[in-house]
Amino acid sequence: MKIDTTARSVFPILVLASAMTIPALAQQSQPSDSSSAPVASAPAATAQQTPTSTPPPAATAAPVEEKEGFWGHMNPLARKKWVKKRIDPINDRLNELDQVNAKNAQDIKDVDSRAQAGIKKAQDSADAANQAALAAGDQAKKANDTATSASGRVNQIGATVNGLDNYKSISEVEVPFKNGSPVLSKEDKDKLDEMSKTLEGQSGYIIELEAHSPSGGSVGITNSQRELEAVKRYLVVNHDIPVYRMHSVALGNAQPPAPADQTTPAPKQKIVSSVHIRLMENSLAAQGSTSPHGMASSTGAERP
């Protein structure tokens, strides 16, 4: 009776042990590349346990990690679709980087083109400014030369104008009249002819005539005036001397003025009927023509 009771208590234990051993063996027999799956429930044999025994709770198997092959996570036998699905984002990113690089290269090219155009424009402006400066310098030099020439010309004209009234004595001729008669003798005419020959084709000269008479008062002035008219008439008619070049005065018995360089008063001279002729030349007005030098003075010496 005791033996039956012991056998009856051992049997359920053996059944439970076998139930726990079979799933473990089945788990070990799975291939290494199988995906993880939950462990199967206890066999139906456990359902045959006696209602009196309390079955143990079903054991839950832990998920099995996916083993990696020789190529890492990517299986070399993966499908093209799976590979394409993973490569497309990388290609899209590379295409985006290529577009960015192309845009940057174009922007750099545009900036370089604008910079070159700006440099060329600035260089052209600098060249134009340099040419304008050179032209302005040339014009300034020409203007300075013109101003210098004009200044010299003005000074020359001023000197000419100032010297128009400066005359110097070239020669003198004394024409006497005998007994106060206003008639020219042959000797007097020869003197006037000699003087007139030196004046042919000349300019810048004047002839001063001073007539003297020993008579006093109005008689002396009238006599000296007739003598002047005789000399002037001869020069105009016979030698074409312009009237505007002859300046005359009838002094009568007045004493001739003393020279400007004479400091002491000159003694009174004896006045006779005569006409004193003085040839005066303006050197500036006579430029380009031969000066009427060389005419001997009939009084004995040529005045300076």
C-alpha positions in Angstrom: 0.0 0.0 0.0 2.9 2.4 0.7 4.5 1.4 -2.6 1.6 2.5 -4.7 1.5 5.8 -2.9 5.1 6.5 -3.6 4.9 5.6 -7.2 1.9 7.7 -7.6 3.7 10.8 -6.3 6.9 10.3 -8.4 5.1 10.0 -11.7 3.9 13.5 -11.9 7.4 14.8 -11.2 8.9 12.8 -14.1 6.2 14.1 -16.4 7.0 17.7 -15.4 10.7 17.2 -15.9 10.2 15.8 -19.3 7.9 18.7 -20.3 10.6 21.2 -19.4 13.4 19.3 -21.1 11.8 18.9 -24.6 11.4 22.7 -25.3 15.0 23.3 -24.3 16.2 20.7 -26.7 14.1 22.0 -29.4 15.5 25.5 -28.9 19.0 24.3 -29.2 18.3 22.4 -32.4 17.2 25.6 -34.3 19.7 27.0 -37.0 21.9 29.9 -36.1 20.4 32.2 -38.8 16.8 31.8 -37.8 14.9 34.7 -36.5 13.9 35.0 -32.9 10.6 33.4 -32.0 8.9 32.7 -28.7 9.3 29.3 -27.2 6.4 27.0 -27.7 4.1 26.3 -24.8 4.3 23.2 -22.8 3.1 20.0 -24.6 -0.3 18.8 -24.3 1.0 16.1 -22.0 1.0 18.6 -19.2 -2.7 18.9 -19.7 -2.9 15.3 -18.6 -1.7 16.2 -15.2 -3.9 15.3 -12.5 -6.3 17.9 -11.4 -4.9 17.6 -7.9 -1.4 18.9 -8.9 -0.8 22.6 -9.7 1.1 23.0 -13.0 4.1 25.4 -13.0 3.8 28.7 -14.8 4.7 28.6 -18.5 8.3 29.7 -19.1 8.7 32.7 -21.6 11.8 32.5 -23.8 14.0 35.7 -24.2 14.4 37.1 -27.8 17.4 35.8 -29.6 19.7 38.5 -31.1 20.2 38.4 -34.8 23.6 37.2 -35.6 25.8 39.1 -38.0 27.4 37.5 -41.0 30.8 38.0 -42.5 29.7 41.3 -44.3 28.2 42.9 -41.1 24.5 43.9 -40.9 24.1 43.7 -44.7 23.5 40.3 -45.9 25.3 39.7 -49.2 22.3 37.8 -50.5 20.0 40.8 -49.9 17.7 41.8 -52.7 18.4 44.7 -55.1 15.3 46.5 -54.0 16.5 46.4 -50.4 20.0 47.8 -51.4 18.5 50.5 -53.6 16.2 51.6 -50.8 19.2 52.2 -48.6 21.5 53.7 -51.3 18.9 56.2 -52.7 19.1 58.7 -49.7 22.9 58.7 -50.1 22.7 59.4 -53.8 20.2 62.2 -53.2 22.5 63.7 -50.7 25.4 63.5 -53.1 23.4 65.0 -55.9 22.4 67.9 -53.5 26.1 68.4 -52.6 27.0 68.4 -56.3 24.3 71.0 -57.0 25.6 73.2 -54.1 29.2 72.9 -55.4 28.1 73.8 -58.9 26.2 76.8 -57.6 29.1 77.9 -55.5 31.4 77.5 -58.5 29.1 79.6 -60.7 28.8 82.2 -58.0 32.6 82.4 -57.7 32.8 82.7 -61.5 30.2 85.5 -61.6 32.0 87.3 -58.8 35.3 87.0 -60.6 33.8 88.2 -63.8 32.3 91.2 -62.1 35.6 91.9 -60.3 37.5 91.7 -63.6 34.9 94.0 -65.3 35.2 96.5 -62.4 39.0 96.3 -62.5 38.9 96.9 -66.3 36.5 99.8 -65.9 38.6 101.4 -63.2 41.8 100.9 -65.3 40.0 102.5 -68.3 38.9 105.4 -66.2 42.4 105.8 -64.8 43.8 105.7 -68.4 41.3 108.3 -69.5 42.1 110.5 -66.5 45.8 110.2 -67.2 45.3 111.2 -70.8 43.1 114.1 -69.8 45.8 115.2 -67.3 48.4 115.0 -70.0 46.3 117.0 -72.4 45.5 119.5 -69.7 49.3 119.7 -68.9 50.0 120.3 -72.6 47.3 123.0 -72.8 48.6 124.6 -69.7 52.1 124.7 -71.1 50.8 126.1 -74.4 48.8 128.7 -72.4 51.9 129.6 -70.3 54.0 129.9 -73.5 51.3 132.1 -75.1 51.0 134.2 -71.9 54.8 134.6 -71.8 54.9 135.6 -75.5 52.0 138.0 -75.0 53.7 139.5 -72.0 56.9 140.0 -74.0 54.9 141.4 -76.8 53.1 143.8 -74.5 56.3 144.9 -73.0 57.7 145.5 -76.5 54.7 147.4 -77.5 54.8 149.5 -74.3 58.5 150.3 -74.9 57.6 151.2 -78.5 54.8 153.5 -77.4 56.8 155.1 -74.7 59.6 155.7 -77.2 57.5 157.2 -79.9 58.1 160.7 -78.6 61.8 160.2 -78.0 63.7 161.8 -80.9 67.4 162.4 -81.2 69.2 164.9 -83.3 70.9 163.4 -86.4 72.3 166.4 -88.2 71.8 170.2 -88.5 71.9 172.6 -91.5 72.1 176.4 -91.4 70.5 178.3 -94.3 71.4 182.0 -94.3 69.5 184.8 -96.1 71.3 187.9 -97.3 69.8 191.3 -96.5 66.7 189.6 -95.1 65.4 188.6 -98.6 63.4 185.3 -98.5 65.2 184.0 -101.6 67.2 180.8 -101.6 70.7 181.1 -103.1 72.2 178.2 -105.1 74.4 177.3 -102.2 71.3 177.1 -99.9 69.5 174.9 -102.4 72.5 172.6 -102.6 72.4 172.2 -98.8 68.7 171.3 -98.9 69.2 168.9 -101.7 72.0 167.0 -99.9 69.8 166.7 -96.8 66.8 165.5 -98.7 68.7 162.8 -100.5 69.3 161.1 -97.1 65.6 161.1 -96.4 64.4 159.2 -99.4 62.5 156.1 -98.4 63.0 156.8 -94.7 60.5 157.0 -91.9 60.5 157.9 -88.2 62.0 161.4 -88.7 60.9 164.9 -88.3 62.5 168.3 -89.4 62.6 171.2 -87.0 63.0 174.7 -88.5 63.8 177.8 -86.5 63.8 181.1 -88.3 65.7 184.1 -87.0 65.7 187.8 -88.0 67.8 190.7 -86.7 64.7 192.9 -86.7 62.8 193.2 -83.5 59.1 193.0 -82.8 56.5 192.0 -85.3 58.8 193.0 -88.2 61.4 190.4 -87.2 58.7 187.7 -86.7 57.2 188.5 -90.2 60.6 188.4 -91.8 61.5 185.1 -90.2 58.1 183.6 -91.1 58.8 184.4 -94.8 62.1 182.7 -94.6 60.5 179.6 -93.1 57.9 179.5 -95.9 60.6 179.7 -98.6 62.5 176.7 -97.1 59.4 174.5 -96.5 58.1 175.3 -100.0 61.4 174.2 -101.6 61.5 170.9 -99.6 57.8 170.0 -100.4 57.9 170.9 -104.1 61.4 169.7 -105.0 61.8 166.7 -102.7 58.3 165.6 -101.7 58.9 166.0 -98.0 55.6 165.5 -96.1 54.4 168.7 -94.5 53.4 166.8 -91.3 57.1 165.9 -90.8 58.2 169.6 -90.6 57.7 171.6 -87.5 58.6 175.3 -87.7 58.6 178.4 -85.6 59.4 182.1 -86.4 61.5 183.5 -83.5 62.4 187.0 -84.9 65.3 188.4 -83.0 64.7 186.0 -80.0 67.8 184.3 -78.7 67.8 180.5 -79.4 67.4 178.3 -76.3 70.5 177.0 -74.6 71.3 173.3 -74.8 69.8 171.2 -71.9 73.3 170.1 -70.8 74.7 173.6 -70.5 74.7 174.8 -66.9 76.2 178.3 -67.5 74.2 180.9 -69.5 75.6 181.3 -73.0 76.7 184.8 -74.2 74.4 186.5 -76.5 74.9 185.8 -80.2 74.7 188.1 -83.1 71.4 187.3 -84.9 71.3 187.2 -88.6 68.6 186.3 -91.1 68.7 182.5 -91.3 66.7 179.3 -90.9 68.2 176.6 -88.7 67.2 173.1 -89.8 67.6 170.1 -87.4 66.9 166.6 -88.5 65.5 164.4 -85.7 65.0 160.7 -85.8 63.0 158.2 -83.7 64.9 155.0 -83.7 61.8 152.9 -82.8 59.7 154.3 -85.6 62.6 154.0 -88.0 63.0 150.2 -87.5 63.5 148.3 -90.7 64.8 151.3 -92.6 68.2 152.9 -92.9 68.8 155.7 -90.6 69.5 159.0 -92.3 73.0 159.2 -90.8 76.0 160.7 -92.5 74.5 164.0 -93.5 77.2 166.6 -92.7 76.3 169.5 -90.7 76.8 172.8 -92.5 77.6 174.4 -89.2 80.8 172.5 -88.9 80.0 169.5 -86.6 77.3 166.9 -86.2 75.4 167.0 -83.0 75.1 163.8 -80.9 
